[in-house]
Structure formats: structure tokens, C-alpha cells
Amino acid sequence: MTVLAVFRSRAHTLAYAAALRAAGVPVQTVSTPKEAGVGCGISAKFEEAFLPRAKKTLAVRPYSSFAGFMQSGGFSRF
């Protein structure tokens, strides 16, 4: 399953994606779906298997604009 990390700041999205890459997470920046109802227009997309590492990266580098993680396919927040 694919996970999106949604932010309200484009700069934070890009910085987070770079931090994930540095942590060894294969990540892409993609358009944020309208169903998310928040965001700057882009999100960081990665596979659910990397979610623990993504959460750890977020804990080390907290971003004030972080809106949440969402699963694609239903875009439910978790």
C-alpha cells in the first residue's frame, strides 16, 4: 500500500522527502489528491513498509506544517 505524507508547506514537503532519501527510503514527490483536503499541492509518497522509518525521520525533524499520513486508495488518515 502507498502512503502519502501531507504537508501544508511545499518547502517542508521537499525537505522531508530529502530527509527520507537520506534515510534510505525510496520516495517521490507527487500531487496531493483533492480528497486530502489539506496541503500545498505536493506530498511525499512511499511504500507502507517504510512507514516506521518515515515516522522516525519525522520525529527527528518535526515540521510544523505536517498534516498527517494518508493511505492511497481511500486516503484515510492514520
A tleap script that builds the chain and sets N, CA, C and O, in Angstrom:
source leaprc.protein.ff14SB
mol = sequence {
  NMET THR VAL LEU ALA VAL PHE ARG SER ARG
  ALA HIE THR LEU ALA TYR ALA ALA ALA LEU
  ARG ALA ALA GLY VAL PRO VAL GLN THR VAL
  SER THR PRO LYS GLU ALA GLY VAL GLY CYS
  GLY ILE SER ALA LYS PHE GLU GLU ALA PHE
  LEU PRO ARG ALA LYS LYS THR LEU ALA VAL
  ARG PRO TYR SER SER PHE ALA GLY PHE MET
  GLN SER GLY GLY PHE SER ARG CPHE
}
set mol.1.N position { 0.854 -1.176 0.000 }
set mol.1.CA position { 0.000 0.000 0.000 }
set mol.1.C position { 0.902 1.242 0.000 }
set mol.1.O position { 1.970 1.251 0.613 }
set mol.2.N position { 0.464 2.253 -0.677 }
set mol.2.CA position { 1.202 3.507 -0.766 }
set mol.2.C position { 0.758 4.459 0.333 }
set mol.2.O position { -0.424 4.526 0.670 }
set mol.3.N position { 1.710 5.191 0.885 }
set mol.3.CA position { 1.437 6.176 1.927 }
set mol.3.C position { 1.854 7.550 1.411 }
set mol.3.O position { 2.865 7.692 0.724 }
set mol.4.N position { 1.060 8.551 1.754 }
set mol.4.CA position { 1.403 9.937 1.457 }
set mol.4.C position { 1.646 10.677 2.764 }
set mol.4.O position { 0.871 10.552 3.712 }
set mol.5.N position { 2.714 11.439 2.809 }
set mol.5.CA position { 2.951 12.368 3.920 }
set mol.5.C position { 2.516 13.734 3.405 }
set mol.5.O position { 3.103 14.269 2.465 }
set mol.6.N position { 1.488 14.288 4.026 }
set mol.6.CA position { 0.876 15.528 3.554 }
set mol.6.C position { 1.323 16.694 4.441 }
set mol.6.O position { 1.299 16.610 5.669 }
set mol.7.N position { 1.722 17.756 3.797 }
set mol.7.CA position { 2.185 18.964 4.486 }
set mol.7.C position { 1.415 20.175 3.971 }
set mol.7.O position { 0.845 20.144 2.880 }
set mol.8.N position { 1.405 21.230 4.761 }
set mol.8.CA position { 0.805 22.495 4.338 }
set mol.8.C position { 1.844 23.423 3.711 }
set mol.8.O position { 1.510 24.520 3.264 }
set mol.9.N position { 3.081 22.990 3.678 }
set mol.9.CA position { 4.179 23.793 3.147 }
set mol.9.C position { 4.932 23.007 2.082 }
set mol.9.O position { 5.363 21.878 2.314 }
set mol.10.N position { 5.080 23.611 0.934 }
set mol.10.CA position { 5.824 22.983 -0.159 }
set mol.10.C position { 7.291 22.773 0.244 }
set mol.10.O position { 7.870 21.723 -0.033 }
set mol.11.N position { 7.882 23.773 0.897 }
set mol.11.CA position { 9.276 23.678 1.330 }
set mol.11.C position { 9.469 22.531 2.320 }
set mol.11.O position { 10.471 21.820 2.251 }
set mol.12.N position { 8.520 22.345 3.239 }
set mol.12.CA position { 8.611 21.256 4.208 }
set mol.12.C position { 8.477 19.898 3.519 }
set mol.12.O position { 9.161 18.945 3.892 }
set mol.13.N position { 7.606 19.805 2.521 }
set mol.13.CA position { 7.453 18.553 1.778 }
set mol.13.C position { 8.769 18.166 1.115 }
set mol.13.O position { 9.210 17.020 1.200 }
set mol.14.N position { 9.381 19.132 0.457 }
set mol.14.CA position { 10.637 18.859 -0.244 }
set mol.14.C position { 11.763 18.522 0.736 }
set mol.14.O position { 12.578 17.642 0.462 }
set mol.15.N position { 11.812 19.213 1.871 }
set mol.15.CA position { 12.834 18.928 2.879 }
set mol.15.C position { 12.626 17.534 3.479 }
set mol.15.O position { 13.592 16.804 3.704 }
set mol.16.N position { 11.383 17.170 3.735 }
set mol.16.CA position { 11.080 15.856 4.293 }
set mol.16.C position { 11.436 14.750 3.295 }
set mol.16.O position { 12.001 13.726 3.679 }
set mol.17.N position { 11.109 14.954 2.029 }
set mol.17.CA position { 11.460 13.964 1.007 }
set mol.17.C position { 12.971 13.777 0.941 }
set mol.17.O position { 13.449 12.651 0.798 }
set mol.18.N position { 13.718 14.852 1.042 }
set mol.18.CA position { 15.186 14.752 1.042 }
set mol.18.C position { 15.675 13.991 2.271 }
set mol.18.O position { 16.598 13.182 2.175 }
set mol.19.N position { 15.056 14.248 3.429 }
set mol.19.CA position { 15.436 13.541 4.658 }
set mol.19.C position { 15.118 12.051 4.537 }
set mol.19.O position { 15.890 11.212 5.001 }
set mol.20.N position { 13.994 11.723 3.923 }
set mol.20.CA position { 13.654 10.312 3.723 }
set mol.20.C position { 14.668 9.636 2.799 }
set mol.20.O position { 15.100 8.513 3.061 }
set mol.21.N position { 15.041 10.315 1.731 }
set mol.21.CA position { 16.045 9.741 0.820 }
set mol.21.C position { 17.353 9.478 1.564 }
set mol.21.O position { 17.989 8.441 1.373 }
set mol.22.N position { 17.747 10.427 2.412 }
set mol.22.CA position { 18.973 10.268 3.193 }
set mol.22.C position { 18.869 9.095 4.161 }
set mol.22.O position { 19.880 8.490 4.519 }
set mol.23.N position { 17.645 8.774 4.587 }
set mol.23.CA position { 17.412 7.651 5.495 }
set mol.23.C position { 17.214 6.337 4.731 }
set mol.23.O position { 16.928 5.304 5.336 }
set mol.24.N position { 17.365 6.377 3.410 }
set mol.24.CA position { 17.256 5.168 2.614 }
set mol.24.C position { 15.855 4.792 2.183 }
set mol.24.O position { 15.612 3.655 1.779 }
set mol.25.N position { 14.930 5.733 2.264 }
set mol.25.CA position { 13.552 5.465 1.865 }
set mol.25.C position { 13.351 5.902 0.413 }
set mol.25.O position { 13.595 7.064 0.088 }
set mol.26.N position { 12.915 5.003 -0.461 }
set mol.26.CA position { 12.592 5.412 -1.823 }
set mol.26.C position { 11.317 6.261 -1.788 }
set mol.26.O position { 10.255 5.768 -1.405 }
set mol.27.N position { 11.416 7.502 -2.176 }
set mol.27.CA position { 10.302 8.445 -2.053 }
set mol.27.C position { 10.167 9.261 -3.332 }
set mol.27.O position { 11.141 9.521 -4.038 }
set mol.28.N position { 8.938 9.652 -3.604 }
set mol.28.CA position { 8.651 10.537 -4.731 }
set mol.28.C position { 7.814 11.696 -4.215 }
set mol.28.O position { 7.071 11.552 -3.245 }
set mol.29.N position { 7.937 12.838 -4.863 }
set mol.29.CA position { 7.005 13.923 -4.582 }
set mol.29.C position { 5.928 13.866 -5.651 }
set mol.29.O position { 6.216 13.767 -6.844 }
set mol.30.N position { 4.681 13.932 -5.199 }
set mol.30.CA position { 3.528 13.795 -6.087 }
set mol.30.C position { 2.491 14.856 -5.748 }
set mol.30.O position { 2.542 15.479 -4.687 }
set mol.31.N position { 1.565 15.048 -6.650 }
set mol.31.CA position { 0.461 15.975 -6.383 }
set mol.31.C position { -0.397 15.439 -5.247 }
set mol.31.O position { -0.718 14.251 -5.207 }
set mol.32.N position { -0.765 16.314 -4.334 }
set mol.32.CA position { -1.649 15.932 -3.240 }
set mol.32.C position { -3.063 15.785 -3.791 }
set mol.32.O position { -3.558 16.694 -4.457 }
set mol.33.N position { -3.720 14.663 -3.527 }
set mol.33.CA position { -5.088 14.484 -4.014 }
set mol.33.C position { -6.041 15.476 -3.346 }
set mol.33.O position { -5.863 15.835 -2.182 }
set mol.34.N position { -7.029 15.903 -4.077 }
set mol.34.CA position { -8.018 16.833 -3.523 }
set mol.34.C position { -8.744 16.233 -2.329 }
set mol.34.O position { -9.182 16.958 -1.436 }
set mol.35.N position { -8.873 14.904 -2.312 }
set mol.35.CA position { -9.553 14.228 -1.198 }
set mol.35.C position { -8.845 14.452 0.127 }
set mol.35.O position { -9.448 14.280 1.187 }
set mol.36.N position { -7.577 14.832 0.082 }
set mol.36.CA position { -6.831 15.071 1.317 }
set mol.36.C position { -7.376 16.296 2.042 }
set mol.36.O position { -7.351 16.357 3.271 }
set mol.37.N position { -7.859 17.253 1.292 }
set mol.37.CA position { -8.461 18.438 1.902 }
set mol.37.C position { -7.480 19.384 2.557 }
set mol.37.O position { -7.901 20.367 3.166 }
set mol.38.N position { -6.195 19.129 2.456 }
set mol.38.CA position { -5.165 19.992 3.024 }
set mol.38.C position { -3.953 19.952 2.117 }
set mol.38.O position { -3.885 19.154 1.182 }
set mol.39.N position { -3.027 20.794 2.395 }
set mol.39.CA position { -1.750 20.663 1.723 }
set mol.39.C position { -1.392 21.816 0.821 }
set mol.39.O position { -2.161 22.753 0.606 }
set mol.40.N position { -0.212 21.702 0.316 }
set mol.40.CA position { 0.374 22.744 -0.516 }
set mol.40.C position { 0.336 22.364 -1.975 }
set mol.40.O position { 0.767 23.138 -2.830 }
set mol.41.N position { -0.171 21.190 -2.272 }
set mol.41.CA position { -0.210 20.744 -3.648 }
set mol.41.C position { 0.699 19.573 -3.931 }
set mol.41.O position { 0.494 18.861 -4.914 }
set mol.42.N position { 1.727 19.347 -3.074 }
set mol.42.CA position { 2.580 18.169 -3.254 }
set mol.42.C position { 2.724 17.424 -1.926 }
set mol.42.O position { 2.665 18.010 -0.845 }
set mol.43.N position { 2.913 16.126 -2.052 }
set mol.43.CA position { 3.095 15.257 -0.894 }
set mol.43.C position { 4.283 14.341 -1.157 }
set mol.43.O position { 4.734 14.198 -2.294 }
set mol.44.N position { 4.783 13.725 -0.093 }
set mol.44.CA position { 5.840 12.727 -0.212 }
set mol.44.C position { 5.174 11.353 -0.245 }
set mol.44.O position { 4.383 11.018 0.636 }
set mol.45.N position { 5.496 10.567 -1.260 }
set mol.45.CA position { 4.872 9.253 -1.463 }
set mol.45.C position { 5.919 8.155 -1.287 }
set mol.45.O position { 7.014 8.230 -1.844 }
set mol.46.N position { 5.564 7.132 -0.501 }
set mol.46.CA position { 6.456 5.997 -0.275 }
set mol.46.C position { 5.619 4.776 0.072 }
set mol.46.O position { 4.418 4.884 0.320 }
set mol.47.N position { 6.257 3.626 0.087 }
set mol.47.CA position { 5.553 2.378 0.398 }
set mol.47.C position { 5.377 2.218 1.908 }
set mol.47.O position { 6.218 2.651 2.697 }
set mol.48.N position { 4.278 1.594 2.287 }
set mol.48.CA position { 3.919 1.426 3.697 }
set mol.48.C position { 4.998 0.696 4.496 }
set mol.48.O position { 5.128 0.930 5.698 }
set mol.49.N position { 5.760 -0.165 3.871 }
set mol.49.CA position { 6.831 -0.889 4.567 }
set mol.49.C position { 7.849 0.069 5.186 }
set mol.49.O position { 8.538 -0.291 6.140 }
set mol.50.N position { 7.946 1.286 4.645 }
set mol.50.CA position { 8.899 2.270 5.147 }
set mol.50.C position { 8.272 3.234 6.158 }
set mol.50.O position { 8.931 4.177 6.597 }
set mol.51.N position { 7.018 3.013 6.530 }
set mol.51.CA position { 6.339 3.925 7.456 }
set mol.51.C position { 7.062 4.078 8.800 }
set mol.51.O position { 7.182 5.205 9.281 }
set mol.52.N position { 7.548 3.001 9.429 }
set mol.52.CA position { 8.267 3.200 10.701 }
set mol.52.C position { 9.485 4.121 10.544 }
set mol.52.O position { 9.736 4.973 11.396 }
set mol.53.N position { 10.228 3.949 9.466 }
set mol.53.CA position { 11.390 4.805 9.228 }
set mol.53.C position { 10.954 6.246 8.930 }
set mol.53.O position { 11.611 7.201 9.342 }
set mol.54.N position { 9.848 6.383 8.215 }
set mol.54.CA position { 9.327 7.716 7.898 }
set mol.54.C position { 8.877 8.436 9.171 }
set mol.54.O position { 9.105 9.636 9.323 }
set mol.55.N position { 8.237 7.700 10.084 }
set mol.55.CA position { 7.811 8.306 11.351 }
set mol.55.C position { 9.010 8.701 12.199 }
set mol.55.O position { 9.005 9.749 12.844 }
set mol.56.N position { 10.029 7.867 12.196 }
set mol.56.CA position { 11.246 8.176 12.952 }
set mol.56.C position { 11.918 9.427 12.387 }
set mol.56.O position { 12.375 10.283 13.144 }
set mol.57.N position { 11.977 9.533 11.076 }
set mol.57.CA position { 12.557 10.713 10.431 }
set mol.57.C position { 11.775 11.958 10.803 }
set mol.57.O position { 12.358 13.015 11.042 }
set mol.58.N position { 10.462 11.837 10.852 }
set mol.58.CA position { 9.614 12.975 11.222 }
set mol.58.C position { 9.815 13.361 12.684 }
set mol.58.O position { 9.761 14.545 13.019 }
set mol.59.N position { 10.046 12.390 13.553 }
set mol.59.CA position { 10.263 12.678 14.970 }
set mol.59.C position { 11.570 13.437 15.188 }
set mol.59.O position { 11.664 14.295 16.067 }
set mol.60.N position { 12.573 13.111 14.379 }
set mol.60.CA position { 13.870 13.767 14.497 }
set mol.60.C position { 13.816 15.188 13.935 }
set mol.60.O position { 14.483 16.097 14.431 }
set mol.61.N position { 13.011 15.354 12.897 }
set mol.61.CA position { 12.887 16.653 12.224 }
set mol.61.C position { 11.415 17.034 12.159 }
set mol.61.O position { 10.788 16.892 11.109 }
set mol.62.N position { 10.858 17.513 13.255 }
set mol.62.CA position { 9.430 17.853 13.233 }
set mol.62.C position { 9.167 19.073 12.335 }
set mol.62.O position { 9.908 20.056 12.366 }
set mol.63.N position { 8.118 18.988 11.553 }
set mol.63.CA position { 7.727 20.074 10.656 }
set mol.63.C position { 6.365 20.595 11.115 }
set mol.63.O position { 5.410 19.828 11.234 }
set mol.64.N position { 6.283 21.877 11.365 }
set mol.64.CA position { 5.039 22.472 11.877 }
set mol.64.C position { 3.892 22.367 10.879 }
set mol.64.O position { 2.727 22.453 11.269 }
set mol.65.N position { 4.200 22.184 9.611 }
set mol.65.CA position { 3.142 22.130 8.600 }
set mol.65.C position { 2.676 20.708 8.293 }
set mol.65.O position { 1.846 20.510 7.406 }
set mol.66.N position { 3.198 19.719 9.015 }
set mol.66.CA position { 2.816 18.334 8.759 }
set mol.66.C position { 1.341 18.140 9.082 }
set mol.66.O position { 0.896 18.452 10.186 }
set mol.67.N position { 0.572 17.618 8.103 }
set mol.67.CA position { -0.868 17.421 8.278 }
set mol.67.C position { -1.228 15.982 8.599 }
set mol.67.O position { -2.294 15.730 9.162 }
set mol.68.N position { -0.367 15.032 8.257 }
set mol.68.CA position { -0.633 13.641 8.574 }
set mol.68.C position { -0.215 12.693 7.470 }
set mol.68.O position { 0.135 13.106 6.365 }
set mol.69.N position { -0.262 11.401 7.800 }
set mol.69.CA position { -0.009 10.346 6.825 }
set mol.69.C position { -1.358 9.868 6.304 }
set mol.69.O position { -2.331 9.780 7.053 }
set mol.70.N position { -1.403 9.566 5.029 }
set mol.70.CA position { -2.631 9.075 4.417 }
set mol.70.C position { -2.312 7.874 3.536 }
set mol.70.O position { -1.275 7.830 2.874 }
set mol.71.N position { -3.204 6.917 3.539 }
set mol.71.CA position { -3.063 5.762 2.646 }
set mol.71.C position { -3.792 6.076 1.354 }
set mol.71.O position { -4.914 6.582 1.370 }
set mol.72.N position { -3.155 5.778 0.244 }
set mol.72.CA position { -3.837 5.942 -1.026 }
set mol.72.C position { -4.844 4.809 -1.192 }
set mol.72.O position { -4.746 3.773 -0.534 }
set mol.73.N position { -5.768 5.013 -2.041 }
set mol.73.CA position { -6.803 4.007 -2.235 }
set mol.73.C position { -8.069 4.357 -1.483 }
set mol.73.O position { -9.135 3.831 -1.803 }
set mol.74.N position { -7.987 5.202 -0.523 }
set mol.74.CA position { -9.127 5.648 0.257 }
set mol.74.C position { -8.781 6.946 0.943 }
set mol.74.O position { -9.644 7.642 1.479 }
set mol.75.N position { -7.489 7.260 0.916 }
set mol.75.CA position { -6.978 8.467 1.523 }
set mol.75.C position { -7.464 8.641 2.954 }
set mol.75.O position { -7.898 9.721 3.355 }
set mol.76.N position { -7.381 7.554 3.716 }
set mol.76.CA position { -7.735 7.619 5.126 }
set mol.76.C position { -6.489 8.013 5.922 }
set mol.76.O position { -5.399 7.490 5.691 }
set mol.77.N position { -6.666 8.923 6.842 }
set mol.77.CA position { -5.537 9.353 7.690 }
set mol.77.C position { -5.281 8.322 8.761 }
set mol.77.O position { -6.193 7.645 9.237 }
set mol.78.N position { -4.020 8.217 9.129 }
set mol.78.CA position { -3.645 7.336 10.247 }
set mol.78.C position { -2.415 7.875 10.907 }
set mol.78.O position { -1.925 7.288 11.872 }
savepdb mol mol.pdb
quit
